[in-house]
Amino acid sequence: MEEHVPVLLREALENLAIKPDGIYVDLTVGRAGHSSAILKQLTTGKLFGFDQDHTALEASKKRLAAISSNFELIDANFAKVRSELEARGIHSVNGILMDLGVSSPQFDEADRGFSYRFEAPLDMRMDADNPLTAARVVNTYELRELTRVIRDYGDEKHAYEIAKAIVKTRSLTPILTTKQLVDVIKKALPLKELSKKGHPAKQTFQALRIEVNHELEVLTVALNEASGMLAKGGRLVVITFHSGEDRIVKNFFKSVSVVEGSRHGVVSLIPESKDFTVLNNHKVIVPSEQEMLENHRAQSAKMRVLEKK
């Protein structure tokens, strides 16, 4: 299995401005790529890691335990950060990291259904208890809704053609595996698209993953909850990999750091929301050319940083 390489690791550590005695939260702990580096910088401080992937939590526990005992892993969606931390007596923290990318092992575990590279059931659930699967989306959503998901969450310009092909195919036989879906997508696309660099199913698979896991809806709630937990001088660092995610983060950060709180289409739930500063307001942080060459999953990454005044 390919080891998960954390994206923008150096930049994440720099922008978290880690204090050895501080409290830090990794809201998407995954295989502890970022968390391991954070924990190594703590002495009397503590790290809390969130994930709803049980396999990831087990792997992270072993990796972090080899570094220090100053951590606790929490099996919960990151939208529950406030309630979960407050239940543990934590009411403010020094830094929070949100890496919204899917970890490499999730792509590489064929039976998870995240990858177009392996034959597997169409699943794509981060949380195994989630009743919505990619197969259910593909086989039950109406044409209009399916088009919207693929277009808006996958940035796929041929969304209608792909959705139409899916609906036609499923009328004859259910689409239940990744290979079946890849075949449908390839047949729906024009030859010039198939000849382009990159896998033709990448954007549709991304769209389905986002829909299945309600990622964009949950993100807005999580941003409110996370920013509300920051102590004075505390920072929220968010790494996105999709234009829809980045737009939500960018607009949320603007909404809590300018006077016209809802002008950008995001209504903050935090009364003291104007107590924030966007540290990279004029230039989003992106990976270096070297990192993008060494880790292809870093290519679409963008980092934004919010600080509590």
C-alpha angles and dihedrals in degrees: 000000000000113000115242111249112206113233121231091001097159092045092048093053092046094050094045086058090207120218114204091230097041133111116243134182130205104196094189103037096168108162091345097257094144094026093059091055092047093048091051089061095052124091108167093358126099137228124211117196125196128199137142093205106098093198091053092050092053092049092046093049092058093045096047094043089061088060105040144326092236095105143081127199119214123203099216144100112271091241086075094058096118098047094043094049095043089052085060093049095259113132102162136021138196099228143004129196125199116186104182097191122109110248118250095244090058088058092043097050099088096202092061092071095221096118132073087202096073135053106244144134112283098255116126095168117149087194114047090208092062108110093208116087132177089249090057092050093047095046103038110030115101119244095259094049093044090051091051093051094049093043100043100035099033101036084227113163092196093053095126094050092049093046091048091051091049092052092048093048096046091052086068100035135354117262102230107152137057092241092054090052094046090053091051092049093049092051091049096054126082117249093251090060093049090053093056123102115270133038114302092222097052098097095044092050090049090051093051092049091053092048095046093051096039086232101165095045092048091046094063092051092046093051091054093046095044097047089049090059096056120115119219107295090015119139136217112206117192127187116194132186103188133060092234092054093046092049091053092049094045093049093044092051090050092048094055096042103046132062096245094067100182098032092104095052097261118106111205119223092203116095093205092047096131091069093089138095126202103224097197097035095143102037127033115220115245133176120273119256088252093055091048090052093049097041117032091192089067094063098094097034122128127180128206126182130206123189129198109231 
